Amino acid sequence: MPHLGQPSYLRRSVLPPTLFWALVGAMALCALIIIERTFSGLPFTLTQLSLPALLGILGGVLFGRSEIRRGSAHNRLQESETRLQALYHNTPAMLHSLDAEGRLVNVSQAWLDSLGYRREQVIGRPFSDFIVASDPGAALCRHLQALREQGEVRDVRYRLRGADGEVLEVGLTEVAQADQGEDGVKSLAVLTDLTLQLAAEERVEKLAYCDSLTGLPNRALLNDRLLHAIAQARRDNRQVGVYFFDLDRFKTINDTQGHAVGDLVLRSVAQRLKKFIREGDTFARLGGDEFVIVQADPNQDPNFAILARRVLETLGEPFSIGDRELYTTASIGVAVYPHDGDDPTTLLKSADTAMYVAKSRGRNNFQFFSGEMTAEITAQAALEQRVRLALHQDMLTLHYQPQVDLDTGRIVAVKALLRWRDQANGEISPREIIKIAEASGLIYALNKWSIETAAAQATAWETAGLPPVRMAVNLSSHYLRQGEFVDVLEQILQRTGMPAGQLELELSESTLMKHLQETLPTLTDLQVRGVNLSINKFGTGGSSLIYLLHLPIQRIKIAPDFILDITRNRDHATITEAIIAMAHRLGLKVTAVGVETNAQMEFLRRQGCTEVAGTFLSPALPAEEISRLLSGNVNLLPTISNDRACAVASP
């Protein structure tokens, strides 16, 4: 096989290269001797040519070997250059080389593919033609100067324009090569596509500063934006409004519909309210159902109430989630820089305080922060802590008010009523306790305690041989809408041994009508299990007769507001008559609550009311006193005068 270093005439020869050069050397030296002796007129013989032939062979062999090595080195150099060019052009990396003027003299195929050009479109053009900058020429000049002075540039970011107009951001590292005898610069640059890196950085930043569920800024970014807004407002003598709000009864949506539906509601809230956010304002989610809006003041005469009203109106519309329509409202607290704080922490705390005041005033409203609110919230927080402590340390008690059969005068039921005498503040009203419990989430534990305590007491009376009575207990709609309520109630009845038919759960009419669709399945389940259900304060909640026909209730209890004036107010008397007649027609039983006089009792007897309760008959009493009444089989309907009735002890 011919050697790679052979010239073309050798590669065409049939002789081995070394023999070829040996023959050439021998022939050349012999020919030289023959020519020299011929011109000199000297004779020669073949014997005289043997030594020159040997020397020629030796010289030819040495020359041949040298020529082969030289040719081989040249070929290897050519092959190496060919391989380098192929590697340069076909490498997956973006490469380019610049001349001293900054013109492209070579580019890799990856460079062309990434930017969408053909080779003939870029070779010879200044690199500045592809740079996206306010002054590409100046950028290239700075680049070349750095190459000359430092010999390299590292990790410089450029934005390059592709053939389709799209911009590609790259990181560039370039090394200069100074040519001998020239002042010019040639270079080799490696460019890195930063698309994936920038996307990753953006994802990291989003995770660090944005809420993953709604895409809104999170607490960290909110603090930064609020700090910036305060700094600008301080410089320009302007105001900043901070709106802190959460969704009313959002926990009920999570409990009854599931957290996945709750998340969809939160996303919908974010989408709805984004349209109110102006450029320069911030809308953030702190977590759960808590949101904050920071509104800069562009006019120095702001009306921060406008945005608060818009938020309330927008959130008042139903949320369509799948085939369901869900309702929620918001309670909003508003704090204004610089009046209510001059730093993010203070402003957010002030707005949060105002929001809790808005909740305590009925929800679905907004309140501006005032100094008095801090004392109010502090007092409420202290009361909440005392209620929590009282519940956990068994400091609460139940009293029981008898409900009397108008025909026999005997006690047929008792109503369990919450009582708590706080050592620091004396008697705390049940309404205030329940209000604090509902706002703080203690209502679930409080309702469970009330039902279990009342059920255990009813069982204790029956075990003691006393006549059985219905035990009526108020039930918060919060607890009723909790998914596990029925299971918890069944466990209570099993633990206490109380029959389901002896328990009566009371729901206020207004609450029942407001959450009818959510609570109806649970009410039906309770009815199937034999639990008695009644509507409390009937006549004040606007019940429809259609609803009464289909609600699984057994009893209505007329509101004390009507009973109070039935002997003096003809309208109240007419309404009471109509309620009793309607209940009888629908097969419902009626209890009148709040009887305070003999005249009221007699009026109710004439209308066919079967059960009554009120201070005229008996106030709410401790369990021991109820035991004595039950054991004595006392008739609580003596014939007494109105004057004596007024002297009956109050609760």
C-alpha positions in Angstrom: 0.0 0.0 0.0 1.5 3.4 -0.9 2.4 5.6 2.0 0.3 8.6 2.9 3.3 10.9 2.5 4.2 9.9 -1.1 4.1 12.5 -3.9 1.7 11.8 -6.7 4.4 10.4 -9.0 5.4 7.9 -6.3 1.8 6.9 -5.7 1.6 6.1 -9.5 4.9 4.1 -9.3 4.8 0.3 -9.1 8.0 0.3 -7.0 8.2 0.7 -3.2 9.2 4.3 -2.3 12.5 3.4 -0.7 13.7 1.3 -3.7 12.5 4.0 -6.0 14.7 6.6 -4.4 17.6 4.1 -4.1 17.4 3.5 -7.8 17.1 7.2 -8.6 20.1 7.9 -6.3 22.2 5.2 -7.8 21.3 6.1 -11.4 21.8 9.8 -10.8 25.3 9.3 -9.3 26.4 6.8 -11.9 25.2 9.1 -14.7 27.1 11.9 -13.2 30.4 9.8 -13.1 29.8 8.6 -16.7 29.2 12.2 -18.0 32.3 13.5 -16.1 34.7 10.8 -17.5 33.3 11.1 -20.9 33.9 14.8 -21.1 37.4 14.2 -19.7 38.1 11.5 -22.3 38.7 9.0 -19.6 37.6 5.4 -20.0 35.4 3.8 -17.4 34.3 0.3 -16.5 31.3 -1.1 -14.7 33.5 -1.9 -11.8 34.3 1.7 -11.4 30.6 2.5 -11.1 29.9 0.1 -8.2 31.0 2.5 -5.5 29.0 5.5 -6.9 26.1 3.2 -7.3 26.3 2.2 -3.6 26.6 5.8 -2.5 23.7 6.8 -4.8 21.6 4.0 -3.3 22.4 5.2 0.2 21.7 8.8 -0.6 18.5 7.9 -2.4 17.3 5.9 0.6 18.1 8.8 3.0 16.4 11.3 0.7 13.4 9.1 0.1 12.9 8.7 3.8 13.1 12.4 4.4 10.7 13.1 1.6 8.3 10.6 2.9 8.4 12.1 6.4 8.0 15.7 5.0 5.0 14.6 2.9 3.4 12.7 5.7 3.7 15.8 8.1 2.2 18.0 5.4 -0.7 15.6 4.9 -1.2 15.3 8.6 -1.3 19.1 8.9 -3.8 19.3 6.1 -5.9 16.6 7.6 -5.8 18.2 11.0 -6.9 21.5 9.5 -9.7 19.8 7.7 -10.9 18.0 10.8 -10.8 21.3 12.8 -12.8 23.1 10.1 -15.3 20.3 10.1 -15.5 20.3 13.9 -15.8 24.1 13.9 -18.7 24.1 11.4 -20.5 21.0 12.8 -20.1 21.5 16.5 -23.5 21.9 18.4 -22.0 25.0 20.0 -22.5 28.5 18.6 -19.0 29.7 17.4 -17.8 32.6 15.4 -14.5 34.3 14.6 -13.9 38.1 14.0 -11.2 39.9 12.1 -9.5 43.0 13.4 -12.4 45.2 12.1 -15.0 43.1 13.9 -16.3 41.4 10.7 -17.4 37.7 10.8 -14.8 35.5 9.1 -16.2 32.2 10.2 -19.3 30.9 12.0 -20.5 27.4 13.0 -23.5 25.8 11.6 -25.1 25.9 15.1 -24.6 29.7 15.0 -26.4 29.9 11.6 -29.2 27.5 12.7 -29.9 29.4 16.0 -30.3 32.7 14.2 -31.8 31.4 11.0 -29.2 32.7 8.5 -27.3 31.2 5.6 -23.5 31.3 5.6 -23.3 33.7 2.6 -25.6 36.1 4.5 -23.2 36.7 7.4 -19.6 36.1 6.4 -17.8 39.5 6.0 -20.5 41.4 7.8 -19.8 43.4 11.0 -20.9 41.6 14.1 -22.7 44.9 15.0 -25.2 44.2 12.3 -26.7 41.4 14.4 -26.6 43.2 17.8 -29.8 44.6 19.2 -28.9 47.7 21.2 -29.4 51.4 21.2 -26.0 51.9 19.5 -24.7 48.5 18.1 -21.6 50.1 16.6 -20.5 51.5 19.9 -21.1 48.1 21.5 -18.9 46.4 19.0 -16.1 49.1 19.5 -16.1 48.4 23.2 -16.0 44.7 22.5 -13.0 44.9 20.2 -11.2 47.3 22.5 -11.6 44.8 25.4 -10.2 42.1 23.1 -7.1 44.1 22.3 -6.4 45.3 25.8 -7.4 42.2 27.8 -7.1 39.5 25.2 -10.5 38.2 26.1 -14.1 39.0 27.1 -16.1 36.7 29.3 -19.8 36.1 30.0 -21.0 39.2 28.2 -24.7 39.2 27.4 -25.8 40.3 23.9 -29.2 40.3 22.3 -28.9 39.1 18.7 -31.4 39.6 15.9 -32.3 36.5 14.0 -33.3 36.3 10.3 -37.0 36.2 11.2 -36.7 39.3 13.4 -36.8 37.3 16.7 -34.3 38.3 19.3 -32.1 35.7 20.9 -30.3 36.5 24.2 -26.8 34.9 24.4 -23.9 34.8 26.7 -20.6 35.4 24.9 -17.0 34.5 25.8 -14.3 35.4 23.3 -10.5 35.0 23.1 -8.3 37.1 20.9 -5.3 35.8 18.8 -2.7 38.4 17.8 -1.2 37.6 14.4 2.6 37.9 14.0 3.6 41.1 12.4 0.1 42.5 12.6 -1.6 44.9 15.0 -5.0 43.3 14.1 -7.0 40.9 16.1 -8.6 37.6 15.2 -10.8 35.8 17.7 -12.7 32.7 18.6 -16.0 33.2 20.4 -18.3 30.7 22.1 -21.9 31.9 22.4 -24.5 30.2 24.7 -28.2 30.4 24.1 -29.6 31.8 27.4 -33.3 31.0 26.6 -33.5 28.0 28.9 -31.4 29.8 31.6 -33.6 32.9 31.5 -36.8 30.8 31.6 -35.4 29.0 34.7 -34.4 32.3 36.3 -37.9 33.6 35.6 -39.4 30.5 37.2 -37.2 30.8 40.2 -38.1 34.5 40.6 -41.8 33.6 40.1 -41.6 31.0 42.8 -39.8 33.5 45.1 -42.0 36.5 44.5 -45.3 35.2 43.1 -48.2 33.2 44.5 -48.3 29.8 42.7 -52.1 29.5 42.8 -53.1 32.9 41.4 -49.9 34.3 39.9 -50.3 37.4 42.0 -47.3 38.9 43.9 -46.7 37.2 47.3 -45.9 38.7 50.6 -42.2 39.3 49.9 -42.9 41.2 46.6 -45.8 43.1 48.3 -43.4 44.4 51.0 -40.9 45.5 48.3 -43.6 47.2 46.2 -45.2 48.9 49.2 -41.8 50.1 50.4 -41.2 51.6 47.0 -44.7 53.2 46.9 -44.1 54.8 50.4 -40.7 56.2 49.3 -42.3 57.8 46.2 -45.2 59.1 48.2 -42.9 60.6 50.8 -40.8 62.4 48.0 -43.9 63.7 46.2 -46.0 64.4 49.3 -48.7 62.0 48.3 -50.8 59.3 49.9 -50.9 55.5 49.5 -54.0 53.4 50.2 -53.6 49.8 51.5 -56.6 47.5 51.3 -56.5 44.4 53.3 -59.4 42.0 52.7 -60.4 38.3 53.0 -63.4 36.4 51.8 -66.3 36.0 54.2 -67.1 32.4 55.1 -64.6 31.1 52.6 -63.9 28.2 55.0 -67.5 27.0 54.4 -66.7 26.7 50.7 -63.7 24.6 51.4 -65.5 22.4 53.9 -68.6 21.8 51.8 -67.2 21.9 48.2 -63.6 20.8 48.7 -60.3 22.6 48.5 -60.1 22.2 44.7 -63.3 24.2 44.3 -62.0 26.7 46.9 -58.8 27.1 44.8 -60.9 27.9 41.7 -62.8 30.5 43.6 -59.5 32.2 44.7 -58.3 32.2 41.1 -61.6 33.7 40.0 -61.3 36.4 42.6 -57.8 37.3 41.3 -59.0 37.5 37.7 -62.0 39.6 38.5 -60.1 42.2 40.5 -57.1 42.5 38.2 -59.1 44.9 36.0 -59.3 47.4 38.8 -55.5 47.5 39.3 -53.9 50.5 37.6 -50.3 50.7 36.4 -48.2 51.3 39.5 -50.6 49.7 41.9 -50.1 46.2 43.4 -52.5 43.4 43.9 -51.1 40.6 46.1 -52.2 37.4 47.8 -50.8 36.8 51.3 -52.1 33.3 51.6 -55.4 31.5 52.2 -58.2 33.9 51.3 -56.3 37.1 52.3 -55.5 39.7 49.6 -53.9 43.1 49.6 -54.2 46.0 47.2 -51.8 48.9 47.3 -53.1 51.9 45.5 -50.8 54.9 44.8 -52.4 58.3 44.9 -51.9 60.1 41.6 -54.1 63.1 42.2 -53.2 64.1 45.8 -56.9 64.1 46.5 -57.9 60.5 46.6 -61.2 58.9 47.4 -60.0 55.5 48.6 -63.6 54.4 49.2 -64.3 54.1 45.5 -62.0 51.1 45.0 -63.3 49.4 48.2 -66.9 49.7 46.9 -65.9 48.3 43.5 -64.3 45.3 45.2 -67.4 44.6 47.3 -69.7 44.9 44.2 -67.5 42.7 42.1 -67.2 39.9 44.7 -70.9 40.1 45.5 -71.6 38.5 42.1 -71.9 34.7 42.1 -68.9 32.6 41.0 -69.7 30.0 38.4 -67.5 26.9 39.2 -68.5 24.0 36.9 -72.2 23.7 37.2 -72.4 25.4 40.5 -72.9 29.0 41.6 -71.0 29.9 44.7 -71.4 33.1 46.7 -69.0 34.9 48.9 -68.5 38.5 50.1 -65.5 40.4 51.4 -64.6 42.4 54.5 -62.1 45.1 53.7 -59.9 47.2 56.0 -58.3 50.4 54.6 -55.2 52.1 55.9 -53.7 55.3 54.4 -50.1 56.4 54.4 -48.9 58.5 56.2 -51.9 58.8 58.6 -52.1 55.2 59.6 -48.4 54.2 59.4 -45.2 55.1 57.5 -43.8 51.7 56.9 -45.1 48.5 55.3 -45.5 46.6 58.6 -47.5 49.3 60.3 -49.7 50.0 57.3 -50.5 46.3 56.8 -51.2 45.9 60.5 -53.6 48.9 60.5 -55.4 47.6 57.4 -55.7 44.2 59.0 -57.2 45.7 62.2 -59.7 47.6 60.1 -60.7 44.4 58.3 -61.5 42.6 61.5 -63.6 45.6 62.6 -65.5 45.3 59.2 -66.1 41.6 60.0 -67.4 42.4 63.5 -69.8 44.9 62.0 -71.6 42.4 59.8 -69.2 41.5 57.0 -69.5 42.6 53.4 -68.4 46.1 54.2 -65.2 48.2 54.4 -63.8 50.2 57.3 -61.1 52.8 57.4 -58.6 52.4 60.2 -58.8 54.7 63.2 -56.9 54.8 66.4 -59.8 53.5 68.5 -59.9 50.3 66.5 -56.7 49.1 68.0 -58.3 49.2 71.5 -61.4 47.5 70.1 -59.5 44.7 68.4 -57.3 44.2 71.4 -60.3 43.8 73.6 -61.9 41.4 71.2 -58.6 39.4 71.0 -58.5 39.3 74.8 -62.1 38.1 75.0 -61.4 35.5 72.3 -58.5 34.2 74.4 -60.7 34.0 77.5 -63.5 32.2 75.6 -60.9 29.7 74.3 -59.6 29.2 77.8 -63.1 28.8 79.3 -64.0 26.2 76.7 -60.8 24.2 77.2 -60.9 24.4 81.0 -64.7 23.5 81.2 -65.6 26.9 82.7 -68.7 27.3 80.5 -72.1 26.0 81.7 -75.6 25.4 80.3 -78.8 26.5 81.9 -82.1 25.1 80.7 -85.4 26.9 80.1 -88.6 24.8 80.3 -91.0 24.6 77.4 -94.5 23.9 78.8 -97.5 22.1 77.3 -100.4 24.5 77.5 -102.9 21.8 78.1 -101.2 20.0 81.0 -98.8 22.7 82.3 -96.0 20.0 82.4 -92.5 20.4 81.1 -92.2 18.6 77.8 -88.9 20.1 76.6 -86.0 22.3 77.8 -83.9 24.7 75.8 -80.1 24.6 76.5 -78.7 28.1 76.9 -75.1 29.0 77.2 -73.9 30.8 80.4 -70.5 32.1 81.4 -69.5 34.2 84.3 -66.0 35.6 83.6 -64.0 36.4 86.7 -62.7 39.6 85.2 -65.8 40.9 83.5 -68.7 39.2 85.1 -71.6 37.7 83.1 -70.9 37.6 79.4 -73.9 37.4 77.1 -74.3 34.3 75.0 -74.7 36.4 71.9 -71.3 38.0 72.4 -69.7 34.6 73.1 -71.2 33.1 69.9 -70.1 36.2 67.9 -66.5 35.8 69.0 -66.7 32.0 68.5 -67.9 32.4 64.9 -65.3 35.0 64.0 -62.4 32.9 65.5 -63.5 29.5 64.4 -64.2 28.3 67.9 -67.9 27.9 67.0 -67.3 24.2 66.0 -65.8 23.3 69.3 -68.4 25.3 71.1 -71.4 23.7 69.3 -69.9 20.3 69.8 -69.5 20.9 73.5 -73.0 22.3 73.9 -74.7 19.4 72.1 -72.6 16.8 74.0 -73.2 18.5 77.4 -76.9 18.8 76.8 -77.2 15.2 75.6 -75.3 13.9 78.6 -77.6 15.9 80.9 -80.8 14.6 79.3 -79.5 11.0 79.7 -78.6 11.7 83.3 -82.1 12.9 84.1 -83.6 9.9 82.5 -81.2 7.6 84.3 -82.3 9.2 87.6 -85.9 8.2 86.8 -87.1 11.6 85.7 -89.7 11.9 82.9 -87.9 12.2 79.5 -88.0 15.6 77.8 -86.9 16.9 74.5 -83.5 18.7 74.6 -83.4 21.7 72.3 -80.0 23.1 71.4 -79.1 26.0 69.1 -77.0 25.0 66.1 -74.7 27.4 64.2 -75.0 27.2 60.4 -71.2 27.1 60.3 -71.2 23.8 62.0 -74.2 22.5 60.1 -72.4 23.1 56.8 -69.3 21.3 57.9 -69.0 18.0 56.1 -68.3 15.9 59.1 -71.2 17.3 61.3 -73.5 14.3 61.0 -70.8 11.8 61.8 -69.8 13.9 64.9 -73.4 14.1 66.0 -73.9 10.4 65.7 -70.7 9.8 67.8 -72.1 12.1 70.5 -75.4 10.3 70.7 -73.6 6.9 71.0 -71.3 8.2 73.7 -74.0 9.8 75.8 -76.7 7.1 75.1 -79.3 9.8 74.2 -81.9 8.6 71.6 -81.9 10.7 68.4 -85.6 11.4 68.8 -85.0 13.2 72.1 -82.7 15.8 70.6 -84.0 18.9 68.9 -81.6 21.1 66.9 -82.7 24.7 66.4 -81.7 26.8 63.4 -82.4 30.5 63.0 -84.8 31.2 60.1 -82.5 33.9 58.5 -79.5 31.6 58.5 -81.4 28.6 57.2 -82.9 30.6 54.3 -79.4 32.1 53.4 -77.7 28.7 53.1 -80.6 26.5 52.2 -79.1 24.8 49.2 -75.9 23.9 51.2 -77.7 22.7 54.3 -80.7 20.8 52.8 -78.9 17.5 52.3 -77.6 17.5 55.9 -81.0 18.4 57.2 -82.6 15.5 55.3 -79.9 13.2 56.7 -80.7 14.3 60.2 -84.4 13.7 59.7 -83.7 10.2 58.4 -81.7 9.5 61.6 -84.7 10.6 63.7 -83.3 14.0 65.0 -85.9 16.7 65.5 -85.4 19.9 63.6 -87.0 23.3 64.3 -86.8 26.8 63.0 -86.0 29.4 65.7 -87.2 33.0 65.7 -89.7 32.2 63.0 -91.3 35.2 61.3 -88.1 37.4 61.1 -86.3 35.6 58.3 -88.7 35.9 55.4 -89.3 32.1 54.8 -91.3 31.2 51.8 -94.2 28.8 52.2 -92.8 26.7 49.4 -89.7 26.2 51.4 -91.6 25.2 54.5 -93.5 22.5 52.4 -90.2 20.8 51.6 -87.9 21.5 54.6 -87.5 18.4 56.8 -88.5 20.3 60.0 -91.0 19.3 62.7 -91.5 22.5 64.6 -91.4 26.3 64.3 -90.8 28.6 67.2 -92.4 32.0 66.9 -90.0 34.9 67.5 -90.2 36.7 70.9 -90.5 40.0 69.0 -94.1 39.1 67.9 -95.1 37.6 71.3 -94.0 40.7 73.2 -96.7 42.9 71.6 -99.5 40.5 70.7 -101.8 42.0 73.3 -101.1 45.6 72.3 -100.2 45.5 68.6 -103.0 44.2 66.3 -100.5 43.6 63.5 -98.3 41.3 65.6 -101.4 39.5 66.9 -102.5 38.9 63.3 -99.1 37.6 62.2 -99.0 35.3 65.2 -102.5 33.9 64.5 -101.5 33.3 60.8 -98.2 31.5 61.8 -100.1 29.2 64.1 -102.8 28.4 61.6 -100.3 27.9 58.8 -98.2 25.6 60.9 -101.2 23.4 61.8 -102.2 23.2 58.1 -98.7 22.1 57.2 -98.6 19.5 60.0 -96.0 21.4 62.0 -95.9 21.9 65.7 -95.6 25.4 67.2 -93.8 26.7 70.3 -94.2 30.4 71.3 -91.0 31.8 72.9 -90.8 34.9 75.1 -94.1 34.7 77.0 -94.0 37.3 79.8 -97.6 37.7 80.8 -100.7 35.7 81.6 -102.5 37.7 78.8 -100.0 36.6 76.2 -100.3 33.0 77.4 -104.1 33.0 77.2 -104.0 34.6 73.7 -101.7 31.8 72.5 -103.9 29.1 74.1 -107.0 30.5 72.2 -105.1 30.3 68.9 -104.2 26.7 69.4 -100.5 27.0 70.3 -99.5 23.9 72.1 -96.2 24.8 73.8 -94.9 28.0 75.3 -91.7 29.2 77.0 -90.8 32.4 78.7 -89.9 34.1 82.0 -93.6 34.1 83.0 -93.4 30.4 83.3 -89.8 29.9 84.3 -86.4 31.5 83.5 -83.5 29.4 82.4 -82.3 27.4 85.4 -79.3 25.2 86.3 -79.7 21.5 85.8 -80.3 20.8 89.5 -83.3 23.1 89.7 -84.7 21.6 86.5 -84.3 18.2 88.2 -86.5 19.3 91.1 -89.2 20.6 88.7 -89.2 17.4 86.8 -89.2 15.2 89.9 -92.1 17.1 91.5 -94.1 16.9 88.3 -94.8 20.6 88.7 -97.7 22.3 86.8 -96.2 25.6 85.7 -99.6 27.0 84.6 -101.2 28.2 87.8 -104.0 30.7 87.6 -102.3 34.0 88.5 -102.9 37.6 87.9 -100.9 39.8 85.5 -99.5 41.7 88.5 -98.1 38.6 90.0 -96.8 37.5 86.6 -94.7 40.7 86.3 -93.1 39.7 89.6 -91.8 36.4 88.3 -88.0 36.2 88.5 -86.1 37.3 85.4 -83.3 35.1 83.9 
